[in-house]
Amino acid sequence: MAFSKTARRARIKTSIRNTVRGTSERPRLTVFRSNSEIYAQLIDDEQGRTLASAGSLKDKSAHKAPGTEQAKIVGKSIGEKAKAAGIEKVVFDRNGYLYHGRVKALADAAREAGLNF
């Protein structure tokens, strides 16, 4: 049976979330991408709190940039916010998306900004 694109992503997302948990020492870095924007959040799943967030709509230079450049700006921004909050290690949650293109660009930029995952 063939799955639709959204059903396939939901199935993958559920599988990932069953294994990836964020803590206050090592929060979950989750990525959401729409057709035109990309967002990242650091989430402590134990307390149910968002510790830091960054998005292409918040940063005007990222909003005007094309796809992977936009993701690099957001990745650098979330990395800097994490360092300011005293967070160095995170667990990466690709949220059902393939680790390719904008998701990979965001992850690489976050690593360059000092996050370890």
TIVOLO-738516 format. One record per residue: chain; x, y negated, z of N, C-alpha, C, O in turn; residue in one letter; residue number from 1. Coordinates in steps of 0.05 Angstrom, whole numbers, plus 5000, padded with zeros to 4 digits. Example, Ala and Ser with C-alpha at 12.3 -4.5 7.8 and 13.67 -1.06 7.14 Angstrom:
! TIVOLO-738516
+---+------+------+------+-------+-------+-------+------+------+------+------+------+------+---+-----+
: c : n_px : n_py : n_pz : ca_px : ca_py : ca_pz : c_px : c_py : c_pz : o_px : o_py : o_pz : r :   k :
+---+------+------+------+-------+-------+-------+------+------+------+------+------+------+---+-----+
: A : 5264 : 5114 : 5156 :  5246 :  5090 :  5156 : 5264 : 5066 : 5156 : 5285 : 5066 : 5169 : A :   1 :
: A : 5257 : 5045 : 5142 :  5273 :  5021 :  5143 : 5258 : 4999 : 5157 : 5268 : 4977 : 5161 : S :   2 :
+---+------+------+------+-------+-------+-------+------+------+------+------+------+------+---+-----+
END
This chain:
! TIVOLO-738516
+---+------+------+------+-------+-------+-------+------+------+------+------+------+------+---+-----+
: c : n_px : n_py : n_pz : ca_px : ca_py : ca_pz : c_px : c_py : c_pz : o_px : o_py : o_pz : r :   k :
+---+------+------+------+-------+-------+-------+------+------+------+------+------+------+---+-----+
: A : 5017 : 5023 : 5000 :  5000 :  5000 :  5000 : 5018 : 4975 : 5000 : 5036 : 4973 : 5016 : M :   1 :
: A : 5013 : 4957 : 4983 :  5028 :  4932 :  4981 : 5018 : 4911 : 5000 : 4993 : 4907 : 5002 : A :   2 :
: A : 5036 : 4898 : 5013 :  5028 :  4877 :  5032 : 5029 : 4850 : 5017 : 5046 : 4846 : 4999 : F :   3 :
: A : 5013 : 4832 : 5025 :  5015 :  4805 :  5015 : 5040 : 4792 : 5028 : 5051 : 4802 : 5047 : S :   4 :
: A : 5048 : 4770 : 5017 :  5072 :  4756 :  5027 : 5068 : 4748 : 5057 : 5087 : 4752 : 5073 : K :   5 :
: A : 5045 : 4738 : 5064 :  5040 :  4729 :  5091 : 5038 : 4753 : 5110 : 5047 : 4752 : 5133 : T :   6 :
: A : 5026 : 4775 : 5101 :  5023 :  4798 :  5118 : 5050 : 4811 : 5122 : 5056 : 4821 : 5144 : A :   7 :
: A : 5067 : 4811 : 5102 :  5094 :  4822 :  5105 : 5110 : 4806 : 5125 : 5124 : 4817 : 5142 : R :   8 :
: A : 5108 : 4779 : 5123 :  5123 :  4762 :  5141 : 5113 : 4766 : 5170 : 5129 : 4766 : 5188 : R :   9 :
: A : 5087 : 4769 : 5173 :  5075 :  4773 :  5200 : 5085 : 4799 : 5212 : 5091 : 4800 : 5236 : A :  10 :
: A : 5087 : 4819 : 5196 :  5097 :  4845 :  5206 : 5126 : 4844 : 5214 : 5134 : 4854 : 5235 : R :  11 :
: A : 5142 : 4831 : 5198 :  5171 :  4827 :  5204 : 5174 : 4810 : 5229 : 5190 : 4816 : 5246 : I :  12 :
: A : 5158 : 4788 : 5231 :  5159 :  4770 :  5253 : 5153 : 4785 : 5279 : 5167 : 4780 : 5300 : K :  13 :
: A : 5133 : 4802 : 5279 :  5125 :  4817 :  5303 : 5148 : 4835 : 5311 : 5154 : 4838 : 5335 : T :  14 :
: A : 5161 : 4848 : 5292 :  5183 :  4866 :  5298 : 5206 : 4851 : 5310 : 5219 : 4860 : 5329 : S :  15 :
: A : 5212 : 4827 : 5300 :  5234 :  4811 :  5311 : 5228 : 4802 : 5339 : 5245 : 4803 : 5357 : I :  16 :
: A : 5203 : 4792 : 5344 :  5195 :  4782 :  5370 : 5194 : 4803 : 5391 : 5195 : 4797 : 5415 : R :  17 :
: A : 5191 : 4829 : 5383 :  5191 :  4850 :  5403 : 5219 : 4855 : 5414 : 5222 : 4866 : 5436 : N :  18 :
: A : 5240 : 4846 : 5400 :  5267 :  4850 :  5409 : 5281 : 4825 : 5419 : 5299 : 4826 : 5436 : T :  19 :
: A : 5273 : 4802 : 5408 :  5287 :  4777 :  5414 : 5272 : 4762 : 5436 : 5248 : 4755 : 5433 : V :  20 :
: A : 5285 : 4757 : 5459 :  5273 :  4742 :  5481 : 5293 : 4719 : 5489 : 5317 : 4724 : 5490 : R :  21 :
: A : 5282 : 4696 : 5494 :  5298 :  4673 :  5502 : 5297 : 4670 : 5532 : 5276 : 4674 : 5545 : G :  22 :
: A : 5320 : 4664 : 5544 :  5321 :  4658 :  5573 : 5331 : 4630 : 5577 : 5338 : 4616 : 5557 : T :  23 :
: A : 5332 : 4621 : 5601 :  5342 :  4593 :  5606 : 5372 : 4591 : 5601 : 5381 : 4570 : 5593 : S :  24 :
: A : 5387 : 4613 : 5605 :  5416 :  4613 :  5599 : 5421 : 4616 : 5569 : 5440 : 4604 : 5558 : E :  25 :
: A : 5404 : 4631 : 5556 :  5407 :  4637 :  5527 : 5380 : 4635 : 5514 : 5367 : 4655 : 5509 : R :  26 :
: A : 5372 : 4611 : 5507 :  5345 :  4607 :  5495 : 5343 : 4618 : 5466 : 5364 : 4623 : 5453 : P :  27 :
: A : 5319 : 4620 : 5457 :  5314 :  4629 :  5429 : 5313 : 4605 : 5411 : 5298 : 4586 : 5415 : R :  28 :
: A : 5330 : 4606 : 5390 :  5330 :  4586 :  5369 : 5312 : 4596 : 5347 : 5320 : 4614 : 5332 : L :  29 :
: A : 5288 : 4585 : 5345 :  5269 :  4593 :  5325 : 5267 : 4573 : 5302 : 5269 : 4549 : 5307 : T :  30 :
: A : 5262 : 4583 : 5278 :  5261 :  4566 :  5254 : 5233 : 4569 : 5242 : 5222 : 4590 : 5240 : V :  31 :
: A : 5222 : 4546 : 5234 :  5198 :  4546 :  5218 : 5203 : 4530 : 5193 : 5214 : 4507 : 5194 : F :  32 :
: A : 5196 : 4541 : 5170 :  5200 :  4526 :  5146 : 5173 : 4525 : 5130 : 5160 : 4546 : 5128 : R :  33 :
: A : 5166 : 4502 : 5120 :  5144 :  4499 :  5103 : 5155 : 4495 : 5075 : 5179 : 4497 : 5071 : S :  34 :
: A : 5138 : 4490 : 5056 :  5148 :  4485 :  5029 : 5165 : 4460 : 5027 : 5183 : 4460 : 5010 : N :  35 :
: A : 5160 : 4440 : 5043 :  5175 :  4415 :  5041 : 5191 : 4408 : 5065 : 5209 : 4391 : 5063 : S :  36 :
: A : 5187 : 4420 : 5088 :  5201 :  4412 :  5113 : 5212 : 4437 : 5127 : 5206 : 4459 : 5120 : E :  37 :
: A : 5230 : 4432 : 5146 :  5241 :  4453 :  5163 : 5244 : 4443 : 5191 : 5251 : 4420 : 5196 : I :  38 :
: A : 5239 : 4460 : 5211 :  5239 :  4453 :  5239 : 5254 : 4475 : 5255 : 5255 : 4498 : 5246 : Y :  39 :
: A : 5266 : 4467 : 5277 :  5279 :  4486 :  5295 : 5273 : 4479 : 5324 : 5270 : 4455 : 5331 : A :  40 :
: A : 5270 : 4499 : 5341 :  5264 :  4495 :  5369 : 5281 : 4514 : 5386 : 5287 : 4536 : 5377 : Q :  41 :
: A : 5289 : 4505 : 5409 :  5302 :  4521 :  5429 : 5281 : 4527 : 5450 : 5271 : 4509 : 5463 : L :  42 :
: A : 5274 : 4553 : 5454 :  5252 :  4561 :  5471 : 5262 : 4579 : 5493 : 5276 : 4599 : 5488 : I :  43 :
: A : 5253 : 4573 : 5518 :  5257 :  4590 :  5541 : 5232 : 4607 : 5544 : 5212 : 4596 : 5553 : D :  44 :
: A : 5232 : 4632 : 5536 :  5208 :  4649 :  5537 : 5200 : 4656 : 5565 : 5177 : 4662 : 5570 : D :  45 :
: A : 5219 : 4657 : 5584 :  5212 :  4664 :  5612 : 5193 : 4643 : 5624 : 5174 : 4650 : 5638 : E :  46 :
: A : 5198 : 4617 : 5619 :  5182 :  4596 :  5630 : 5162 : 4585 : 5610 : 5144 : 4570 : 5617 : Q :  47 :
: A : 5164 : 4593 : 5585 :  5146 :  4584 :  5564 : 5150 : 4554 : 5557 : 5131 : 4540 : 5553 : G :  48 :
: A : 5175 : 4546 : 5557 :  5182 :  4517 :  5553 : 5199 : 4514 : 5528 : 5216 : 4531 : 5522 : R :  49 :
: A : 5195 : 4492 : 5514 :  5212 :  4484 :  5493 : 5234 : 4465 : 5504 : 5227 : 4445 : 5516 : T :  50 :
: A : 5259 : 4473 : 5501 :  5281 :  4458 :  5513 : 5291 : 4435 : 5495 : 5298 : 4414 : 5505 : L :  51 :
: A : 5290 : 4440 : 5469 :  5298 :  4420 :  5450 : 5286 : 4426 : 5423 : 5280 : 4450 : 5417 : A :  52 :
: A : 5282 : 4406 : 5407 :  5271 :  4411 :  5380 : 5283 : 4391 : 5361 : 5291 : 4369 : 5368 : S :  53 :
: A : 5283 : 4399 : 5335 :  5292 :  4381 :  5314 : 5276 : 4388 : 5289 : 5268 : 4411 : 5285 : A :  54 :
: A : 5271 : 4369 : 5273 :  5256 :  4374 :  5248 : 5262 : 4353 : 5227 : 5272 : 4332 : 5233 : G :  55 :
: A : 5256 : 4360 : 5203 :  5263 :  4343 :  5180 : 5244 : 4318 : 5179 : 5251 : 4298 : 5167 : S :  56 :
: A : 5221 : 4320 : 5192 :  5204 :  4296 :  5192 : 5213 : 4276 : 5213 : 5208 : 4252 : 5210 : L :  57 :
: A : 5226 : 4286 : 5234 :  5236 :  4268 :  5255 : 5259 : 4251 : 5246 : 5262 : 4228 : 5253 : K :  58 :
: A : 5276 : 4263 : 5229 :  5300 :  4250 :  5219 : 5295 : 4240 : 5191 : 5291 : 4256 : 5172 : D :  59 :
: A : 5295 : 4213 : 5187 :  5288 :  4202 :  5161 : 5308 : 4209 : 5139 : 5300 : 4213 : 5116 : K :  60 :
: A : 5334 : 4212 : 5146 :  5353 :  4220 :  5126 : 5348 : 4249 : 5117 : 5353 : 4255 : 5094 : S :  61 :
: A : 5340 : 4266 : 5135 :  5334 :  4294 :  5128 : 5308 : 4296 : 5112 : 5306 : 4312 : 5094 : A :  62 :
: A : 5289 : 4279 : 5117 :  5264 :  4280 :  5103 : 5267 : 4274 : 5073 : 5253 : 4285 : 5057 : H :  63 :
: A : 5286 : 4257 : 5067 :  5291 :  4249 :  5039 : 5309 : 4269 : 5024 : 5311 : 4269 : 5000 : K :  64 :
: A : 5324 : 4285 : 5039 :  5344 :  4303 :  5028 : 5331 : 4327 : 5014 : 5309 : 4335 : 5022 : A :  65 :
: A : 5345 : 4339 : 4995 :  5335 :  4364 :  4983 : 5339 : 4388 : 5002 : 5353 : 4386 : 5022 : P :  66 :
: A : 5326 : 4410 : 4996 :  5324 :  4435 :  5012 : 5347 : 4442 : 5031 : 5344 : 4438 : 5055 : G :  67 :
: A : 5369 : 4453 : 5020 :  5390 :  4462 :  5038 : 5404 : 4439 : 5053 : 5413 : 4443 : 5075 : T :  68 :
: A : 5406 : 4416 : 5040 :  5418 :  4393 :  5054 : 5400 : 4385 : 5078 : 5411 : 4378 : 5099 : E :  69 :
: A : 5374 : 4386 : 5074 :  5355 :  4380 :  5095 : 5359 : 4400 : 5119 : 5360 : 4392 : 5142 : Q :  70 :
: A : 5363 : 4425 : 5112 :  5367 :  4446 :  5133 : 5393 : 4442 : 5148 : 5394 : 4446 : 5172 : A :  71 :
: A : 5414 : 4433 : 5134 :  5439 :  4428 :  5147 : 5437 : 4405 : 5166 : 5449 : 4406 : 5188 : K :  72 :
: A : 5423 : 4384 : 5159 :  5419 :  4361 :  5177 : 5404 : 4370 : 5202 : 5411 : 4362 : 5225 : I :  73 :
: A : 5383 : 4385 : 5199 :  5367 :  4395 :  5222 : 5383 : 4414 : 5239 : 5382 : 4412 : 5263 : V :  74 :
: A : 5399 : 4431 : 5227 :  5416 :  4450 :  5242 : 5437 : 4435 : 5259 : 5442 : 4442 : 5282 : G :  75 :
: A : 5449 : 4414 : 5247 :  5469 :  4398 :  5261 : 5455 : 4383 : 5284 : 5466 : 4381 : 5306 : K :  76 :
: A : 5431 : 4373 : 5280 :  5416 :  4359 :  5300 : 5408 : 4377 : 5323 : 5412 : 4369 : 5347 : S :  77 :
: A : 5399 : 4401 : 5318 :  5391 :  4419 :  5340 : 5416 : 4428 : 5355 : 5415 : 4432 : 5379 : I :  78 :
: A : 5438 : 4431 : 5341 :  5463 :  4438 :  5355 : 5473 : 4417 : 5374 : 5481 : 4422 : 5396 : G :  79 :
: A : 5471 : 4392 : 5365 :  5479 :  4369 :  5382 : 5460 : 4366 : 5406 : 5469 : 4361 : 5428 : E :  80 :
: A : 5434 : 4370 : 5402 :  5415 :  4368 :  5424 : 5419 : 4391 : 5444 : 5416 : 4387 : 5468 : K :  81 :
: A : 5427 : 4414 : 5435 :  5432 :  4437 :  5452 : 5457 : 4431 : 5469 : 5457 : 4437 : 5493 : A :  82 :
: A : 5478 : 4421 : 5457 :  5502 :  4414 :  5471 : 5497 : 4393 : 5493 : 5507 : 4395 : 5515 : K :  83 :
: A : 5480 : 4373 : 5486 :  5473 :  4353 :  5505 : 5457 : 4364 : 5529 : 5459 : 4354 : 5551 : A :  84 :
: A : 5442 : 4386 : 5524 :  5426 :  4399 :  5545 : 5443 : 4420 : 5560 : 5433 : 4432 : 5578 : A :  85 :
: A : 5468 : 4424 : 5552 :  5485 :  4443 :  5565 : 5482 : 4471 : 5556 : 5488 : 4490 : 5570 : G :  86 :
: A : 5471 : 4475 : 5532 :  5466 :  4501 :  5521 : 5487 : 4507 : 5500 : 5491 : 4492 : 5481 : I :  87 :
: A : 5501 : 4531 : 5503 :  5521 :  4538 :  5483 : 5514 : 4564 : 5469 : 5521 : 4568 : 5446 : E :  88 :
: A : 5500 : 4582 : 5483 :  5494 :  4608 :  5471 : 5463 : 4609 : 5466 : 5448 : 4602 : 5484 : K :  89 :
: A : 5455 : 4619 : 5443 :  5427 :  4622 :  5436 : 5423 : 4649 : 5423 : 5442 : 4662 : 5415 : V :  90 :
: A : 5398 : 4656 : 5421 :  5389 :  4680 :  5406 : 5374 : 4669 : 5381 : 5356 : 4653 : 5384 : V :  91 :
: A : 5382 : 4678 : 5358 :  5370 :  4667 :  5333 : 5345 : 4683 : 5325 : 5346 : 4707 : 5323 : F :  92 :
: A : 5324 : 4669 : 5321 :  5298 :  4680 :  5312 : 5292 : 4668 : 5285 : 5284 : 4645 : 5283 : D :  93 :
: A : 5295 : 4684 : 5264 :  5289 :  4674 :  5237 : 5260 : 4674 : 5230 : 5252 : 4664 : 5209 : R :  94 :
: A : 5243 : 4683 : 5249 :  5214 :  4680 :  5247 : 5202 : 4694 : 5223 : 5182 : 4684 : 5212 : N :  95 :
: A : 5214 : 4716 : 5215 :  5203 :  4731 :  5192 : 5213 : 4723 : 5165 : 5207 : 4736 : 5145 : G :  96 :
: A : 5228 : 4701 : 5164 :  5239 :  4692 :  5138 : 5264 : 4707 : 5132 : 5278 : 4716 : 5151 : Y :  97 :
: A : 5271 : 4709 : 5107 :  5296 :  4722 :  5099 : 5319 : 4704 : 5108 : 5317 : 4679 : 5106 : L :  98 :
: A : 5341 : 4716 : 5117 :  5365 :  4701 :  5124 : 5379 : 4693 : 5099 : 5399 : 4706 : 5091 : Y :  99 :
: A : 5369 : 4672 : 5086 :  5379 :  4664 :  5060 : 5370 : 4635 : 5055 : 5349 : 4627 : 5066 : H : 100 :
: A : 5385 : 4621 : 5039 :  5376 :  4594 :  5032 : 5375 : 4574 : 5055 : 5395 : 4570 : 5069 : G : 101 :
: A : 5352 : 4562 : 5059 :  5349 :  4541 :  5079 : 5353 : 4552 : 5107 : 5364 : 4538 : 5125 : R : 102 :
: A : 5344 : 4577 : 5113 :  5346 :  4588 :  5140 : 5376 : 4593 : 5146 : 5385 : 4587 : 5168 : V : 103 :
: A : 5391 : 4603 : 5127 :  5419 :  4608 :  5130 : 5434 : 4582 : 5133 : 5453 : 4580 : 5149 : K : 104 :
: A : 5427 : 4561 : 5117 :  5440 :  4535 :  5119 : 5436 : 4523 : 5146 : 5455 : 4511 : 5158 : A : 105 :
: A : 5412 : 4525 : 5158 :  5406 :  4515 :  5184 : 5423 : 4529 : 5205 : 5435 : 4517 : 5223 : L : 106 :
: A : 5425 : 4556 : 5203 :  5440 :  4572 :  5222 : 5470 : 4565 : 5221 : 5483 : 4562 : 5242 : A : 107 :
: A : 5481 : 4562 : 5197 :  5509 :  4556 :  5194 : 5515 : 4528 : 5205 : 5536 : 4524 : 5218 : D : 108 :
: A : 5498 : 4509 : 5200 :  5502 :  4482 :  5211 : 5500 : 4481 : 5241 : 5515 : 4467 : 5254 : A : 109 :
: A : 5482 : 4497 : 5253 :  5481 :  4499 :  5282 : 5506 : 4511 : 5294 : 5515 : 4503 : 5315 : A : 110 :
: A : 5517 : 4531 : 5280 :  5542 :  4543 :  5289 : 5565 : 4523 : 5288 : 5581 : 4521 : 5306 : R : 111 :
: A : 5566 : 4507 : 5266 :  5587 :  4487 :  5263 : 5584 : 4465 : 5285 : 5604 : 4453 : 5293 : E : 112 :
: A : 5560 : 4461 : 5294 :  5555 :  4441 :  5315 : 5562 : 4451 : 5343 : 5561 : 4436 : 5362 : A : 113 :
: A : 5569 : 4477 : 5345 :  5578 :  4488 :  5370 : 5561 : 4510 : 5383 : 5568 : 4519 : 5405 : G : 114 :
: A : 5539 : 4518 : 5371 :  5523 :  4539 :  5382 : 5535 : 4566 : 5375 : 5545 : 4570 : 5353 : L : 115 :
: A : 5533 : 4585 : 5394 :  5542 :  4612 :  5390 : 5519 : 4631 : 5388 : 5503 : 4632 : 5407 : N : 116 :
: A : 5517 : 4645 : 5366 :  5497 :  4667 :  5364 : 5505 : 4686 : 5342 : 5491 : 4705 : 5337 : F : 117 :
+---+------+------+------+-------+-------+-------+------+------+------+------+------+------+---+-----+
END
